[in-house]
Amino acid sequence: MSSSPRASRWPRTTSTGQLDGLDLIFYWIDKVAFLAFPPLLLHFFMIFPTRQRFLKDHAGAVALAYAPAALLLLARVRLHIPWPGPWTDAAALGLHDALERLELLHFGAFAVAALGILAHSAVRAPGVLIKRQQRLIVTALAFGVLPSLAVYILPSALGRIPSTGEGMTILLQALIPLTFFYSISRSRLVDIEVLLKKAATLIISFFVLAFLYFFIITRTPLVSENRLKVAVLVLIAIVLGATLFTPLKKLIQALLDRALYKTSYEHRKTLMFISRELSRERNVQKLAHSLLEAIANALSLRTVALLLTDENDPRSFIVLSARGEDEPLTARVTLEGPMADELAEKDYVSAFSPRRGPTALQPSLDRFARHGFFHFLPLKVEAKTIGCLMMGKKSDGSYMSREDWELMTAISGSTALALENADLYSRETVRAMEMQRLKDYSDNIIESLTVGVAVVDEAGVIIGWNRVLEDQMGLRKEAALRRPLGEVLGPATHAALFPPETQQDFQLLSEIALEVPGGGKKVFDIARTPLLDNALTPYGTIIVFEDVTEKIDLQQRLLTSEKLASIGLLSAGV
């Protein structure tokens, strides 16, 4: 931006403060750029995206657009060229101030003209894509030009000195390069739209915070020598920016969304909220409750219910959640044949839409009307009906409109998929809990036995080891699990338990002497049997160890006693 009228009272302003040759170069670059930009902007929008019709008949209109800039530049050059005759400092300063004001008015007038031409082109755009493109450019150009024109350019041109905060509106002109970037990116319009919206949000948020900061500075009397006050002000500015930036950005983004999408804003917000809820929840009951809350609030529905198809009967539905019904629904709802067929064929069924065979559907519609439901949206995954969403009147007594049905049919597919996933997840959770209870039950049975039990898988790795076997073998369960049986009991013991000729069969071994891992030898009666699944396919082996060491010792003692008694009797007889 060029120097404002208050910047200097010298015929030539200074850019570097040195008033040397480099300063002169920067000065003229600034003046030429500031004078050339407005006609270039106007010229661009005369031919973008299509050439204006009046340019075909008035070819000199383009040259005429550059004429004011050329005249102002010549006047600026005249100010710095020595001229014979009287030329007082007052006259030079007067011409300098007049040129500064005219340049600002030139910039503002051409910017408004470019905005008007672009708005006119947007209204008469030949296609939807170009119209949408130009509408976004008009919005960005208006945000970039009109605030600075109102609070900075016009007051400066009229001789009033703008405040620092008003001068910060120039920052919004950063949106203008974004419009050029967008104008040459006619492909991938949605991505460019999102990029522009984010950039505009950040620029406006930064502008608001900067304006607040400079407003506080201008309203707070500070002494330059008082460093404590300066430090406190800087700290307040940092805290203010860090605290307000995120909520301010969200607020501005919501306002831009509402301005850009207008009537579809609420539907877009509802879609985003429902999509977020669907991807977040895995519990089918919580999913049904949050989904009904979102739909009821978005469409202002009095009554709404979510049904889940019974996997054993496609015409029977389980009521997951319902709210506002005139008569409470039962836990299970069964649809008659015509109603079930209609839901399977159509995208939605309404009591107030034209349909074939109204007599066949009327009993079902009347039955649900008593509960306050008049609209039915089937939830399908491919050709399978997962559930049904039933809806009634709105809070104002009206029925669902075409826009409401477009919204609901847009979310029906994702809702059905999320409902199916949540239902499967709930079933798998219940099944996993049942499996865990069965496992705990079987483990308790094994732990309660009075004999030692070891369970190995197909690879011979120990997956079960009860407490009795811990005492028998002198080896803790934690040390035995997930180790090969041959490594725990030793190769000789493992070979005795699993001879090659009876690898897969039941086997009973009596009085087998084994070296136990805890040290020493013990005698066991061992029973080995395959572990079978429901298809009678072995997937492991159960080995039962009964410690008969004490029994064998007693038998040996009894045998020895009998032998001694026999010897005594023989000796007495002799």
C-alpha positions in Angstrom: 0.0 0.0 0.0 1.3 3.5 -0.8 2.0 6.1 1.9 -1.1 7.7 3.3 -1.5 11.5 3.4 -0.4 11.7 7.0 2.9 9.8 6.3 4.9 12.8 5.1 4.8 16.5 4.3 7.7 16.1 1.9 7.2 15.9 -1.9 8.8 12.5 -2.0 8.3 9.9 0.8 11.1 7.7 1.8 11.2 3.9 2.0 14.5 3.3 3.6 15.0 6.5 5.4 18.3 7.3 3.6 17.0 9.4 0.6 19.6 7.8 -1.6 19.4 6.0 -5.0 18.1 2.7 -3.5 15.4 4.6 -1.7 14.4 6.2 -5.0 14.1 2.8 -6.7 11.9 1.4 -3.9 9.8 4.5 -4.1 9.0 4.3 -7.8 8.4 0.5 -7.7 5.9 1.1 -4.9 4.1 3.9 -6.9 4.0 2.0 -10.2 2.8 -1.2 -8.6 0.1 0.6 -6.6 -1.1 2.5 -9.7 -1.0 -0.6 -12.0 -2.8 -3.0 -9.7 -6.3 -1.6 -9.9 -6.6 -1.5 -13.8 -4.9 -5.0 -13.9 -7.5 -6.3 -11.5 -10.3 -4.8 -13.5 -8.8 -6.0 -16.8 -8.5 -9.6 -15.5 -12.2 -9.8 -14.5 -13.2 -8.3 -17.8 -11.9 -11.4 -19.5 -12.4 -14.0 -16.7 -13.9 -16.6 -17.0 -15.4 -15.4 -20.3 -14.7 -12.2 -22.2 -17.3 -9.5 -21.6 -19.5 -8.8 -24.6 -19.0 -5.0 -24.6 -15.2 -5.6 -25.2 -16.0 -7.0 -28.6 -17.6 -3.8 -29.8 -15.4 -1.4 -27.7 -11.8 -2.6 -28.0 -10.5 0.7 -26.6 -12.2 0.1 -23.2 -9.2 -1.8 -22.0 -6.8 1.1 -22.9 -9.3 3.5 -21.3 -9.1 1.5 -18.0 -5.3 2.1 -17.8 -5.6 5.9 -18.7 -6.2 7.2 -15.1 -3.2 5.2 -13.8 -1.1 6.6 -16.6 -2.2 10.2 -15.9 -1.5 9.8 -12.1 1.9 8.4 -12.9 2.7 11.3 -15.2 1.6 13.8 -12.5 3.8 12.0 -10.0 6.8 12.2 -12.4 6.0 15.9 -12.9 6.2 16.5 -9.2 9.8 15.3 -9.2 11.1 17.0 -12.4 12.5 20.5 -12.1 10.2 23.0 -13.9 11.2 26.5 -15.0 9.3 29.2 -13.2 8.0 29.7 -9.7 7.5 26.4 -7.8 7.0 27.0 -4.1 7.2 24.3 -1.3 3.5 24.9 -0.5 2.5 24.1 -4.1 4.6 21.0 -4.2 3.1 19.8 -0.9 -0.4 20.5 -2.1 0.1 18.6 -5.3 1.7 15.7 -3.3 -1.3 15.5 -1.0 -3.7 15.7 -3.9 -2.0 12.9 -5.7 -2.0 10.7 -2.6 -5.7 11.1 -2.2 -6.4 10.6 -5.9 -4.3 7.3 -5.9 -6.3 6.0 -3.0 -9.6 6.9 -4.7 -8.3 5.3 -7.9 -7.6 2.1 -6.1 -11.0 2.0 -4.4 -13.0 2.9 -7.5 -11.4 0.3 -9.6 -11.7 -2.4 -6.9 -15.4 -1.7 -6.6 -15.8 -1.7 -10.4 -14.0 -5.0 -10.6 -16.3 -6.4 -7.9 -19.4 -5.2 -9.7 -18.3 -6.7 -13.0 -17.5 -10.0 -11.3 -20.9 -10.0 -9.5 -22.7 -9.3 -12.8 -20.8 -12.2 -14.5 -21.7 -14.5 -11.6 -25.4 -13.8 -12.0 -25.3 -14.5 -15.7 -22.8 -17.3 -15.6 -23.5 -20.0 -18.3 -23.0 -23.0 -16.0 -23.4 -24.1 -12.4 -19.7 -24.8 -12.0 -18.7 -21.3 -13.2 -21.5 -19.6 -11.2 -20.4 -21.3 -8.1 -16.7 -20.5 -8.8 -17.5 -16.8 -9.4 -19.7 -16.5 -6.4 -16.8 -17.6 -4.1 -14.5 -15.2 -5.8 -17.0 -12.3 -5.3 -17.2 -13.2 -1.6 -13.4 -13.3 -1.2 -12.9 -10.0 -3.2 -15.6 -8.3 -1.1 -14.0 -9.4 2.1 -10.6 -8.2 0.9 -11.6 -4.8 -0.5 -14.7 -3.4 1.1 -13.6 -3.2 4.8 -10.3 -1.3 3.9 -12.3 0.9 1.5 -14.8 1.9 4.1 -12.5 2.5 7.1 -9.2 3.4 5.6 -9.2 4.5 1.9 -12.2 6.8 2.0 -11.3 8.5 5.3 -7.7 9.0 4.0 -9.0 10.4 0.7 -11.2 12.8 2.6 -8.3 14.1 4.7 -9.0 12.2 8.0 -6.1 10.3 9.6 -7.2 6.6 10.2 -6.3 4.9 13.4 -3.9 2.0 13.6 -6.7 -0.5 14.0 -8.4 0.8 10.9 -5.2 0.5 9.0 -5.1 -3.2 9.9 -8.0 -3.8 7.5 -5.4 -3.8 4.7 -4.4 -7.3 5.9 -7.7 -8.6 4.5 -6.4 -7.8 1.0 -4.4 -11.0 1.4 -7.6 -12.7 0.2 -7.2 -11.1 -3.2 -4.3 -13.4 -4.3 -6.3 -16.3 -3.2 -9.0 -15.3 -5.6 -6.4 -15.4 -8.4 -5.2 -18.8 -7.4 -8.8 -20.0 -7.4 -9.6 -18.4 -10.7 -6.9 -20.4 -12.5 -7.9 -23.7 -10.7 -11.1 -24.6 -12.3 -10.6 -28.3 -11.8 -11.0 -30.0 -8.3 -13.4 -27.2 -7.3 -14.3 -28.8 -3.9 -10.7 -29.0 -2.8 -10.0 -25.4 -3.8 -13.2 -24.3 -2.0 -12.1 -26.0 1.2 -8.7 -24.4 0.9 -10.1 -20.9 0.4 -12.5 -21.3 3.3 -9.7 -22.3 5.6 -7.5 -19.5 4.4 -10.2 -17.0 4.8 -11.0 -18.3 8.3 -7.3 -17.9 9.4 -7.0 -14.4 7.8 -10.2 -13.0 9.3 -9.3 -14.6 12.7 -5.8 -13.0 12.6 -7.3 -9.7 11.6 -9.8 -9.7 14.5 -7.1 -10.5 17.1 -4.7 -7.9 15.6 -7.5 -5.3 15.7 -8.2 -6.1 19.3 -4.6 -5.9 20.2 -4.1 -2.5 18.5 -7.3 -1.2 20.0 -6.1 -2.1 23.5 -2.7 -0.4 22.8 -4.3 2.8 21.5 -6.7 3.0 24.6 -4.0 2.1 27.2 -1.7 5.0 28.2 1.8 3.6 28.6 5.1 5.3 29.4 7.9 4.0 27.2 10.3 3.8 30.2 7.8 1.7 32.2 9.0 -1.8 31.1 6.7 -3.5 33.6 3.6 -2.2 32.0 4.9 -3.1 28.5 5.7 -6.6 29.7 2.2 -7.0 31.2 0.6 -5.8 28.0 2.6 -8.2 25.9 1.7 -11.1 28.3 -2.0 -10.1 28.1 -1.7 -10.0 24.3 -0.2 -13.5 24.2 -2.8 -15.0 26.5 -5.6 -13.2 24.6 -4.4 -14.6 21.3 -3.8 -18.2 22.6 -7.2 -18.2 24.4 -9.4 -16.6 21.7 -7.9 -17.9 18.5 -9.4 -21.4 18.5 -13.0 -20.5 19.5 -12.8 -17.4 17.2 -11.7 -19.6 14.3 -14.6 -22.0 14.9 -17.1 -19.2 15.0 -15.8 -17.6 11.8 -15.8 -21.0 10.1 -19.4 -21.6 11.1 -20.4 -18.1 9.8 -18.6 -18.7 6.5 -20.3 -22.1 6.2 -23.7 -20.6 6.8 -23.0 -17.8 4.3 -21.7 -20.2 1.6 -24.1 -23.0 1.9 -27.2 -21.0 3.2 -30.2 -23.3 3.4 -28.2 -26.5 3.2 -26.0 -25.4 6.2 -28.2 -27.2 8.8 -28.4 -30.3 6.7 -24.6 -30.3 6.2 -24.1 -29.9 9.9 -26.5 -32.7 10.7 -24.7 -35.0 8.2 -21.3 -34.2 9.8 -22.7 -34.8 13.3 -24.4 -38.0 12.4 -21.3 -39.3 10.6 -19.2 -38.5 13.6 -21.6 -40.3 15.9 -21.9 -43.3 13.6 -18.1 -43.8 13.5 -17.7 -43.3 17.2 -20.2 -45.7 18.8 -20.0 -49.5 18.9 -22.8 -50.3 21.4 -26.0 -50.8 19.4 -28.2 -49.3 22.2 -26.1 -46.2 22.7 -25.8 -45.8 18.9 -29.6 -46.0 18.5 -30.2 -43.4 21.3 -27.6 -40.9 19.9 -28.8 -41.4 16.4 -32.5 -40.7 17.3 -31.4 -37.6 19.3 -29.5 -36.2 16.3 -32.3 -36.9 13.8 -35.0 -35.6 16.1 -33.1 -32.3 16.8 -32.1 -31.8 13.2 -35.6 -32.3 11.7 -37.6 -31.2 14.8 -39.5 -34.5 14.9 -41.9 -35.3 17.6 -41.8 -39.1 17.2 -39.0 -41.2 15.9 -38.0 -44.9 16.4 -35.2 -47.2 15.3 -35.9 -50.8 14.5 -33.5 -53.7 14.0 -34.4 -56.7 11.8 -34.6 -60.0 13.5 -32.1 -62.3 11.9 -34.5 -65.3 12.1 -37.5 -63.5 10.7 -37.0 -60.7 8.1 -40.5 -59.3 8.8 -40.0 -59.1 12.5 -38.2 -56.0 14.0 -36.7 -55.4 17.4 -37.4 -51.9 18.8 -34.0 -50.6 19.7 -35.1 -47.1 20.8 -38.1 -44.9 20.4 -39.1 -41.4 21.6 -42.3 -39.4 21.7 -44.7 -42.1 20.4 -48.4 -41.5 21.2 -48.9 -45.1 22.2 -45.8 -47.0 23.4 -44.5 -49.6 21.0 -44.0 -53.2 22.0 -40.5 -54.6 22.2 -41.0 -56.4 18.9 -42.9 -55.2 15.8 -44.0 -57.4 12.9 -44.8 -56.0 9.5 -47.5 -57.4 7.2 -46.5 -58.7 3.8 -47.4 -55.6 1.7 -45.6 -53.3 4.1 -42.5 -55.4 4.2 -42.4 -55.8 0.4 -42.9 -52.0 0.0 -39.9 -51.3 2.3 -37.8 -53.9 0.5 -38.5 -52.3 -2.9 -38.7 -48.5 -2.2 -36.2 -46.0 -0.8 -38.8 -44.8 1.6 -42.5 -45.1 2.4 -44.7 -42.3 3.5 -48.4 -42.2 4.4 -48.8 -39.1 2.3 -46.9 -40.0 -0.9 -48.5 -41.5 -4.0 -48.1 -45.2 -4.2 -49.5 -48.3 -5.7 -52.0 -50.4 -3.9 -52.9 -48.1 -1.1 -55.6 -50.4 0.2 -53.0 -53.2 0.9 -50.8 -50.9 2.9 -53.5 -49.0 4.7 -53.9 -51.4 7.6 -50.2 -51.2 8.4 -50.1 -47.4 8.0 -53.1 -47.0 10.3 -51.6 -49.2 12.9 -48.4 -47.2 13.1 -50.3 -43.9 12.8 -51.9 -44.6 16.2 -48.3 -44.5 17.6 -47.6 -41.3 15.8 -45.4 -42.7 12.9 -46.2 -41.7 9.3 -42.8 -42.0 7.5 -40.6 -45.1 7.1 -37.0 -45.3 5.9 -35.6 -48.8 5.3 -31.9 -49.2 6.2 -30.3 -51.4 3.7 -26.8 -52.9 3.2 -26.7 -54.0 -0.5 -30.1 -55.8 -0.9 -30.5 -56.8 2.8 -32.7 -54.8 5.0 -30.9 -54.2 8.3 -33.5 -52.1 10.0 -36.0 -49.4 9.7 -36.3 -45.8 10.8 -39.8 -44.6 11.6 -40.6 -40.9 11.9 -43.7 -38.8 12.6 -44.7 -35.2 12.5 -42.5 -32.2 13.2 -42.9 -29.9 16.2 -45.0 -27.5 14.2 -47.3 -30.2 13.0 -46.0 -30.4 9.5 -44.7 -33.5 7.7 -41.3 -34.2 6.2 -40.4 -32.2 3.1 -38.5 -33.3 0.0 -35.3 -31.7 1.4 -35.7 -33.8 4.6 -36.1 -37.0 2.6 -32.9 -36.1 0.6 -31.0 -35.8 3.8 -32.4 -39.0 5.3 -31.8 -41.0 2.1 -28.2 -39.6 2.0 -27.4 -41.0 5.5 -29.5 -44.2 5.2 -26.6 -46.3 3.8 -24.0 -45.2 6.3 -26.6 -45.6 9.1 -27.5 -49.2 8.0 -23.8 -50.1 7.8 -23.1 -48.6 11.3 -26.1 -50.4 12.7 -25.1 -53.7 11.3 -21.5 -53.3 12.6 -22.7 -52.3 16.0 -25.1 -55.3 16.1 -22.4 -57.7 15.1 -20.1 -56.1 17.6 -22.6 -56.5 20.3 -23.3 -60.1 19.4 -19.6 -60.9 19.2 -19.1 -59.3 22.6 -21.9 -61.5 24.1 -20.4 -64.5 22.4 -17.0 -63.7 23.7 -18.4 -63.3 27.2 -20.1 -66.7 26.9 -16.9 -68.3 25.7 -15.0 -66.8 28.6 -17.6 -68.1 31.0 -17.3 -71.6 29.5 -13.5 -71.4 29.6 -13.6 -70.3 33.2 -16.1 -73.2 33.9 -13.8 -75.8 32.3 -10.8 -74.3 34.0 -12.5 -74.5 37.4 -13.4 -78.2 36.7 -9.8 -79.0 35.9 -8.5 -77.1 38.9 -11.0 -79.0 41.2 -9.8 -82.5 40.1 -7.7 -84.5 42.6 -5.4 -85.7 39.9 -2.8 -83.7 37.9 -4.0 -82.6 34.4 -1.8 -81.2 31.6 -3.3 -80.0 28.3 -1.1 -79.6 25.2 -1.9 -78.3 21.8 -1.1 -79.9 18.4 2.4 -78.7 18.5 3.0 -80.2 21.9 3.1 -76.8 23.8 1.5 -76.8 27.2 -1.7 -74.8 27.4 -3.1 -76.2 30.7 -1.5 -77.1 34.0 -3.6 -77.5 37.1 -2.6 -77.0 40.8 -2.5 -80.7 41.7 0.1 -81.2 38.9 2.1 -78.2 40.3 2.4 -80.2 43.6 3.2 -83.4 41.8 5.8 -82.1 39.5 7.2 -79.4 41.8 6.8 -76.8 38.9 4.6 -73.7 39.0 1.9 -73.2 36.3 3.5 -70.0 35.1 6.8 -71.7 34.5 5.2 -74.6 32.6 2.7 -72.8 30.3 3.7 -72.0 26.7 6.6 -74.4 26.9 7.0 -77.7 25.0 6.0 -80.8 27.1 9.2 -82.6 26.1 11.3 -79.7 27.4 9.4 -79.7 30.8 9.2 -83.4 31.4 12.4 -84.5 29.6 12.8 -86.4 26.3 12.6 -89.9 28.0 9.3 -89.1 29.7 7.9 -87.5 26.6 8.8 -90.6 24.5 7.1 -92.8 27.1 4.0 -90.7 27.0 3.9 -90.4 23.2 5.1 -93.7 21.6 5.0 -93.5 17.8 2.6 -96.4 17.4 -0.2 -94.8 19.5 0.3 -91.1 18.8 -3.4 -90.3 18.2 -5.1 -92.9 20.4 -6.2 -93.2 23.9 -3.5 -94.8 26.1 -3.3 -95.9 29.7 0.1 -96.3 31.3 0.4 -97.9 34.7 3.1 -97.4 37.3 5.4 -95.3 35.1 8.4 -94.0 37.0 9.3 -90.4 35.9 11.9 -87.9 36.9 10.0 -84.9 37.9 11.2 -81.3 37.1 11.3 -80.5 40.8 13.8 -83.3 41.5 13.5 -87.0 42.3 11.4 -89.8 40.9 7.8 -90.5 41.2 5.5 -93.3 40.0 2.4 -92.3 38.0 -0.6 -94.0 36.5 -1.0 -91.9 33.3 -4.1 -91.6 31.0 -3.7 -89.8 27.7 -6.6 -89.0 25.4 -7.1 -86.7 22.4 -8.8 -83.3 22.8 -11.6 -83.1 20.2 -13.7 -80.2 18.9 -17.3 -80.3 17.8 -16.4 -82.0 14.5 -14.4 -84.7 16.5 -11.2 -83.4 15.1 -8.3 -83.6 17.5 -6.6 -80.3 18.3 -4.7 -81.2 21.4 -4.1 -83.8 24.1 -5.2 -84.2 27.7 -2.8 -86.0 30.0 -3.9 -87.1 33.5 -1.3 -87.9 36.1 -2.2 -89.9 39.2 0.6 -90.1 41.7 0.9 -93.7 43.0 4.3 -93.4 44.6 3.0 -93.9 48.1 0.7 -96.8 47.0 3.7 -98.6 45.4 5.8 -98.1 48.6 3.0 -99.6 50.7 2.7 -102.5 48.4 6.4 -103.1 48.6 6.4 -102.9 52.4 3.4 -105.3 52.6 5.2 -107.7 50.2 8.3 -107.6 52.3 6.3 -108.2 55.5 4.6 -111.2 53.9 8.0 -112.6 52.9 9.4 -112.2 56.4 6.3 -113.8 57.9 6.6 -116.7 55.6 10.3 -117.2 56.5 9.3 -117.0 60.2 6.7 -119.6 59.8 9.1 -121.8 57.9 11.7 -121.4 60.6 9.3 -122.3 63.4 8.1 -125.4 61.5 11.7 -126.6 61.1 
